Amino acid sequence: MLRFSQSVGGLSPDRAAREFASFRTRFARNRDSLPQTDEDRAFHLVAEAAQIVDRQLPFVPEKDVQDLVVRAHRLLDEALSLDPTSADALRMQAASSHGPFDEYYGFLSAHLDEVRTRCEERLTALDHAQDTERPVPAERRDLERMLVMSPYLRWRATLSSRALICGRNREALAHALALLELDPTDQADVRFTAALACAKLEDAQQLERITSRERAIRRTGGLDDAWTLLSRCGLAYKERRLGRARRVLARLASAYPHAAVELMLQREFPEGVFARFAAAPHSQEELATAISEATVLLREGRDRSGRGSFGRWVFETAYHFATPDERAQATAEALDANALGDEGDVGTGTPSGGGTDAPSGGAGTGTPSGSTGTGTPGTPDAGGGAPGDDGDTGTGAPNGGTS
């Protein structure tokens, strides 16, 4: 894309517009007609590997997993043979060759400055090339600069996410805020990780600063994303403001389709290796992704079902505002997940006050790729309790969970 953008610089505005309009078709059907270097070819191989790892691997039968893994590794090896400094290929290779937690985090942290230096060197060369050309339109200049820095943005966004998973909440927030300073448009979507880190750190003021900034830049009005709403809900729960937590959860349910089902299932999916899974804004897929990433928040506290006390409370609250059809759907999907061999079992108990069978016990809801099922919380007699409607009081209290 960068090479193509540079190649149309001398064309008339109308011709350049036509070239950009046909770019997607040429890229898909006749890629060799576009300007390419070894670096471009390497990135194409990385993109193919990302399709396998992030889009296919989580959903194939167990017998097909190894073949796809081998194919993805071969693509990444070939990419690195063409471009040994490809940050995306190096990062994706390390995701499988290093341990999933501190070891991978350590690799990303150790090479962060090196990746930034390489990207900034390319940026300096790009700026010099642009300055020697005839005046470059601001839109093209910004696009090219963003493309040059994108490997660093993705690297540091991954580092922020891994820090959160490893319990390094302050580091996760620091990396996220640094990226937002560097790229106010947040092409890496690191604001979502920042929101969860704020909830873990119980920093409501920082969360609202990030939210206000997001509204100003994207002009989203009052429509908040699932990560922000889950973080606000978690903060209210920790403060024992259960009425407020329930209202935030209800707001989330009104903003996303089938929210009650997702909030009851609380499925955990593998994180995207190339980047965060791309889903349409305010879609069910986006909500499922946010809930999966919020596992670090939902599992806070102790609960006999294996789910954290906050996750249990979210389940019970969602159950109460779910329709009978949504409760039935959650039960069916939990049973399907259990049939795939995930941990846990499915009971037929209901939260207090309910009269319809719902998932209880611990229905495993992991992905077909073999990750561990996350389970659904059981009945509320262990102290989770759904909140009342009387302002900020409820019938149950949080039992721990502060990070």
C-alpha positions in Angstrom: 0.0 0.0 0.0 2.9 2.4 0.9 4.6 1.6 -2.4 1.4 2.1 -4.4 0.7 5.4 -2.6 4.1 6.7 -3.6 3.7 5.5 -7.2 0.6 7.7 -7.9 2.2 10.8 -6.5 2.8 12.4 -10.0 -0.6 11.6 -11.4 -3.4 14.1 -11.9 -6.0 14.1 -9.1 -8.6 12.3 -11.3 -6.2 9.6 -12.4 -4.9 9.1 -8.9 -8.5 8.7 -7.6 -9.2 6.1 -10.3 -6.0 4.2 -9.4 -6.9 4.1 -5.7 -10.4 3.0 -6.5 -9.0 0.0 -8.4 -6.3 -0.9 -5.9 -8.4 -3.4 -3.9 -9.3 -5.4 -7.1 -5.7 -5.3 -8.4 -4.4 -6.4 -5.0 -6.8 -9.4 -4.9 -6.6 -10.5 -8.5 -3.3 -9.3 -10.0 -0.9 -8.4 -7.2 2.1 -8.6 -9.5 0.8 -5.5 -11.4 1.5 -3.4 -8.3 4.9 -2.0 -7.2 6.6 -4.5 -4.9 9.8 -5.1 -3.1 11.0 -8.0 -0.9 9.6 -6.1 2.1 6.1 -5.9 0.4 6.2 -9.6 -0.5 7.2 -10.5 3.1 4.2 -8.5 4.5 1.9 -10.3 2.1 3.1 -13.7 3.5 2.6 -12.3 7.0 -1.0 -11.4 6.1 -1.6 -14.9 4.8 -0.2 -16.4 8.0 -2.5 -14.1 10.0 -5.5 -15.3 8.1 -4.6 -18.9 9.1 -3.8 -18.2 12.7 -6.4 -15.7 13.6 -9.3 -16.6 11.3 -9.1 -20.3 10.6 -7.2 -22.0 13.4 -9.6 -21.3 16.2 -12.5 -22.9 14.3 -11.1 -26.1 12.7 -11.4 -29.7 14.1 -8.5 -30.8 16.2 -7.2 -33.1 13.5 -6.6 -30.2 11.2 -4.8 -27.9 13.7 -1.2 -29.2 13.2 -1.3 -28.8 9.4 -2.5 -25.2 9.7 0.2 -24.5 12.3 2.9 -25.9 10.0 1.6 -23.9 7.1 1.6 -20.7 9.0 5.1 -21.2 10.3 6.4 -21.8 6.8 4.8 -18.6 5.6 6.4 -16.7 8.4 9.8 -18.3 7.8 9.6 -17.3 4.1 8.6 -13.8 5.1 11.7 -13.5 7.4 13.9 -14.9 4.6 12.7 -12.0 2.4 12.7 -9.4 5.2 14.7 -10.5 8.3 13.6 -7.3 10.1 9.9 -7.8 9.6 8.5 -6.8 13.0 5.2 -8.5 12.4 6.7 -11.8 11.4 9.1 -11.8 14.3 6.3 -11.0 16.7 4.0 -13.7 15.4 6.8 -16.3 15.4 7.6 -15.4 19.0 4.0 -15.8 20.0 4.3 -19.6 19.4 7.9 -20.1 20.3 7.8 -18.4 23.7 5.7 -19.1 26.7 2.2 -17.5 26.6 2.8 -15.2 29.6 5.9 -13.7 31.1 8.3 -15.2 28.5 6.4 -13.7 25.5 6.0 -10.4 27.4 9.7 -10.3 28.1 10.5 -10.8 24.4 8.2 -8.0 23.3 9.6 -5.7 26.0 13.2 -6.5 25.2 12.9 -5.7 21.5 10.5 -2.7 21.7 13.1 0.0 21.3 14.7 -1.8 18.4 11.4 -2.0 16.5 10.7 1.7 17.1 14.2 2.7 15.9 13.7 0.8 12.7 10.3 2.3 12.0 11.6 5.8 12.8 14.5 5.3 10.5 12.1 4.5 7.7 10.0 7.4 8.7 13.0 9.8 8.4 13.8 8.4 4.9 10.1 8.8 3.9 10.0 12.4 5.1 13.2 13.1 3.2 11.7 11.6 0.0 8.5 13.5 0.4 10.4 16.8 0.9 12.3 16.3 -2.3 9.2 15.7 -4.4 6.7 18.3 -5.4 4.2 19.1 -2.6 2.6 16.0 -1.2 -1.1 16.2 -0.2 -1.5 16.1 3.6 -3.8 13.0 3.3 -1.2 11.1 1.5 1.6 12.2 3.8 -0.4 11.1 6.8 -1.3 7.8 5.3 2.3 6.9 4.4 3.6 7.9 7.8 0.9 5.7 9.5 1.8 2.8 7.3 5.5 3.1 8.1 4.9 3.2 11.9 2.2 0.5 12.0 4.5 -2.4 12.8 5.6 -0.5 16.0 2.0 0.4 16.9 1.0 -3.2 16.6 4.1 -4.4 18.6 3.5 -2.0 21.5 -0.3 -2.7 21.5 0.5 -6.4 21.8 2.9 -5.6 24.6 0.2 -3.6 26.4 -2.2 -6.5 26.1 0.3 -9.1 27.3 1.2 -6.9 30.2 -2.5 -6.8 31.2 -2.7 -10.6 31.0 0.4 -11.0 33.1 -1.0 -8.8 35.8 1.3 -5.9 35.0 -1.6 -3.4 35.0 0.4 -0.2 35.5 2.7 -1.2 32.6 -0.2 -2.1 30.4 -1.8 1.3 31.0 1.6 3.1 30.5 2.2 1.5 27.2 -1.4 2.2 26.1 -1.2 5.9 27.0 2.1 6.2 25.2 0.6 4.8 22.1 -2.4 7.1 22.3 0.0 10.0 22.6 1.9 8.9 19.5 -1.2 8.0 17.5 -4.3 10.0 18.6 -6.4 8.2 16.0 -5.6 4.9 17.8 -5.2 2.6 14.7 -4.1 -0.2 17.1 -7.3 0.1 19.2 -5.1 0.1 22.4 -7.8 2.3 24.1 -9.7 -1.0 24.8 -6.7 -2.4 26.7 -6.3 0.9 28.5 -10.0 0.8 29.7 -9.5 -2.7 31.2 -6.3 -1.7 32.9 -8.0 1.3 34.4 -10.6 -1.0 35.9 -8.0 -3.3 37.3 -6.2 -0.3 38.8 -9.5 1.1 40.1 -8.6 4.4 38.3 -12.0 5.8 37.3 -10.7 9.2 36.6 -8.2 8.0 34.0 -10.9 5.8 32.4 -13.1 8.9 32.0 -10.2 10.9 30.5 -9.7 8.2 27.9 -13.4 8.1 27.2 -13.7 11.8 26.8 -10.7 11.9 24.4 -12.3 9.1 22.4 -15.6 10.9 22.0 -13.8 14.1 21.0 -11.8 12.4 18.3 -14.3 10.0 16.9 -17.5 12.0 17.7 -19.2 9.0 19.0 -21.6 11.0 21.2 -22.8 9.0 24.1 -22.4 5.6 22.5 -19.6 3.8 24.4 -17.9 0.6 23.4 -18.2 -2.7 25.3 -14.7 -2.5 26.8 -15.5 0.9 28.4 -18.9 -0.3 29.7 -17.5 -3.5 31.2 -14.7 -1.5 32.8 -17.2 1.0 34.3 -19.3 -1.9 35.5 -16.3 -3.6 37.1 -15.3 -0.4 38.9 -18.9 0.1 40.3 -18.9 -3.5 41.4 -15.6 -3.1 43.3 -17.0 0.0 45.0 -20.1 -2.0 46.0 -22.3 0.4 44.0 -24.3 -2.5 42.6 -27.3 -0.4 41.4 -24.9 1.6 39.2 -23.2 -1.5 38.0 -26.5 -3.0 37.0 -27.5 0.1 35.1 -24.2 0.1 33.2 -24.7 -3.6 32.3 -28.2 -2.8 31.2 -26.8 0.0 29.0 -24.4 -2.4 27.5 -27.2 -4.9 26.8 -29.2 -2.2 25.0 -26.2 -1.3 22.8 -25.3 -4.8 21.6 -27.5 -7.5 20.0 -27.8 -10.8 22.0 -25.8 -9.2 24.9 -27.5 -11.2 27.6 -26.4 -14.5 25.9 -22.8 -13.3 25.6 -22.8 -12.0 29.2 -24.1 -15.4 30.5 -21.7 -17.5 28.4 -18.6 -15.3 29.0 -16.7 -17.2 26.3 -12.9 -16.9 26.2 -11.3 -16.9 22.7 -7.6 -16.9 21.7 -6.3 -13.4 21.2 -5.5 -12.3 17.6 -1.8 -12.9 16.9 -1.4 -10.3 14.2 -3.8 -7.8 15.8 -7.1 -7.6 17.7 -9.9 -9.5 16.0 -11.7 -7.0 13.7 -15.4 -6.8 14.3 -18.1 -4.4 13.2 -18.7 -1.7 15.9 -21.5 -2.6 18.3 -21.9 -6.1 16.8 -22.3 -9.3 18.7 -18.8 -10.3 17.6 -17.3 -7.1 19.1 -19.1 -7.8 22.4 -17.9 -11.4 22.5 -14.3 -10.1 21.8 -14.6 -7.5 24.6 -15.9 -10.1 27.1 -13.1 -12.5 26.3 -10.5 -9.8 26.8 -12.3 -8.8 30.0 -11.6 -12.2 31.5 -8.9 -10.6 33.6 -11.6 -8.5 35.2 -14.4 -11.1 35.3 -12.3 -13.6 37.1 -11.4 -11.4 40.0 -12.4 -12.7 43.4 -13.2 -16.2 44.5 -16.2 -18.3 43.5 -16.9 -22.0 43.9 -17.8 -22.4 40.3 -14.3 -21.4 39.1 -15.6 -18.1 37.8 -14.6 -14.9 39.7 -17.1 -13.2 41.9 -17.6 -10.3 39.4 -18.1 -12.8 36.5 -20.6 -14.7 38.6 -22.5 -11.5 39.4 -22.5 -10.4 35.7 -24.0 -13.8 34.8 -26.7 -13.6 37.4 -27.6 -10.0 36.4 -27.7 -10.9 32.7 -29.9 -13.9 33.5 -32.5 -11.7 35.2 -32.8 -9.3 32.2 -32.6 -12.0 29.6 -35.6 -13.2 27.7 -36.7 -16.9 28.0 -35.3 -17.4 24.4 -32.0 -15.9 25.4 -31.7 -18.2 28.4 -32.5 -21.2 26.3 -29.9 -20.1 23.7 -27.2 -19.7 26.4 -28.0 -23.2 27.7 -27.9 -24.7 24.2 -24.5 -23.0 23.4 -23.0 -24.1 26.7 -24.1 -27.7 26.0 -22.6 -27.5 22.5 -19.3 -26.2 23.9 -19.3 -29.0 26.5 -19.8 -31.5 23.7 -16.6 -30.4 22.1 -14.7 -31.7 25.1 -14.2 -28.5 27.2 -14.1 -28.7 31.0 -17.2 -28.4 33.2 -20.7 -29.7 33.1 -24.1 -28.2 32.6 -26.7 -28.1 35.3 -30.3 -27.0 35.2 -30.5 -24.8 38.3 -31.7 -21.2 38.1 -30.6 -18.1 39.9 -32.9 -17.0 42.7 -36.1 -15.5 41.5 -35.9 -17.3 38.1 -38.3 -19.9 36.9 -36.7 -21.1 33.7 -33.8 -23.5 33.4 -30.5 -21.8 32.8 -26.9 -22.9 32.6 -25.5 -23.6 36.0 -22.6 -25.6 37.3 -19.7 -24.9 34.9 -20.4 -25.3 31.2 -17.1 -25.1 29.4 -17.2 -22.5 26.7 -13.7 -22.6 25.2 -13.0 -22.6 21.5 -12.8 -25.7 19.3 -9.0 -25.2 19.1 -8.6 -26.8 22.5 -8.4 -23.9 24.8 -9.8 -24.4 28.2 -13.5 -23.6 28.7 -14.2 -20.7 30.9 -17.4 -22.1 32.5 -20.6 -20.3 33.4 -21.3 -19.4 37.0 -23.7 -21.4 39.1 -26.6 -20.5 41.3 -26.3 -17.5 43.5 -26.6 -19.1 46.9 -22.8 -18.7 47.4 -23.1 -15.0 48.0 -23.1 -13.4 44.5 -26.6 -12.0 44.6 -28.2 -9.9 42.0 -28.4 -6.2 42.8 -31.5 -4.5 43.8 -33.1 -1.6 42.1 -32.7 0.8 45.1 -30.0 3.0 43.9 -26.5 1.7 44.7 -27.5 -1.2 47.0 -28.0 -4.8 46.2 -28.7 -8.1 47.8 -25.1 -9.4 47.4 -21.7 -7.9 47.9 -18.5 -8.3 46.1 -16.1 -10.7 47.7 -12.8 -9.5 46.8 -11.3 -8.7 43.4 -9.2 -5.6 43.9 -6.0 -5.8 41.9 
